[in-house]
Amino acid sequence: MHGIGYSTTHEEWPKLKTALDQAKPTILCLVRQKDAEDPSKNHQVLAIGYQMDDIDHLKIQIYDPNHPDKTPDLELELGRRIIRSMVLSRMEKRSVAFS
């Protein structure tokens, strides 16, 4: 069994990249670690694009219905064992799970 870092980098990111390369916006679930067992306490956003700054640094452009006038980035360091992410807005830091 692999951890979230491996799963995000090797399984979920390729699926999301394929969808975005085909111009298909994709729903992402932003998971608060303390509430991971109850999905209803988490938040969903729409991935609408991405940018790779280098081989490990990924920025996913998102639409957040809680902030419809902004287009924040979700930043991921893919080369790490544990994925750390930060949404560039007033939203709090969260872990990310692609589905």
N, C-alpha and C positions, 0 to 999 in steps of 0.2 A: 504494500500500500504506500502510495506517495503522498507527500504533504501538499498544502495549498500552493506553495511556490512552484513545485514541479508541475502540478496539474494545470496551473494558470499558464505557465510558460510553454509547456509541451503539448497540452491537450486543448485548452480553451482558447488561448490567444490565436492559434492557427485557424480555428473555426470562425472567430470574430473577424480576423483579417480577411478571410475569404468572403464573408458576407459584406463587409465594408468595401472591399475591392469591387464587388458587384453592385455597389450603390444600394445596399439593403440595410437601412437602419436596424439596429439590434438592441433589444432590451437587456440591460444589465441590472443585476440585483446587488446593491451596496449593502453589505452585511456588517452590522455592529457586532463585534465579537461576543460581547456579553449576552446578546439576544439571538445568537445564531440558531438556537434550537426552535425559535418561533419566527418563521419568515414574515408574518404579518407585522412584526415590530421593526422591519428593515425598510429600505427605500429603493425604488426602481427609477432608473434614468434611461435615456435612449442614446446609444452610441451612434454618432453620425459621421465620424471621420477619425483619422489617426495620423500621427507623424512619428517617425522613428528618428531620434536625434543621433543615435549611434546604435550599435548592435544590441545594447541592453536597455537604453532609455526610451520608453514609449510614452507618448501623450495621446490619449483618446479624447476627442472632442465629444462633449455630451450635451444633450438637451435635458434640462431638469424642470419638470412641471412646477416645482416650488420656486424656481427662479427663471421664469419664461423670457425675461429681458436680457439674460446673460447666456453666453456659451462657454462654460468653464471647461478646463482640461482635467482629466483624470491622469495623473502621472504614475508610471510604474517602472521600477527597476527590475527587469526580467531576469537578470543574472544572479539574483540573490536567492538564498534558500527560502527565506520568508519574504513574500511580496509585501512591500510597503507602498501605500498609495496616499495621495493627497488630492483632493478636489480644490482647484484654485478659485474659491469663492468664500462665502461666509459659512459654508457647510463644514462639518467637523471631519476629522480624519476617520477613515473607515477602511476595512478590508474589502476586497472585491472578489466576487465570484461571477464568472460568466456562465450563462445558461443558454 
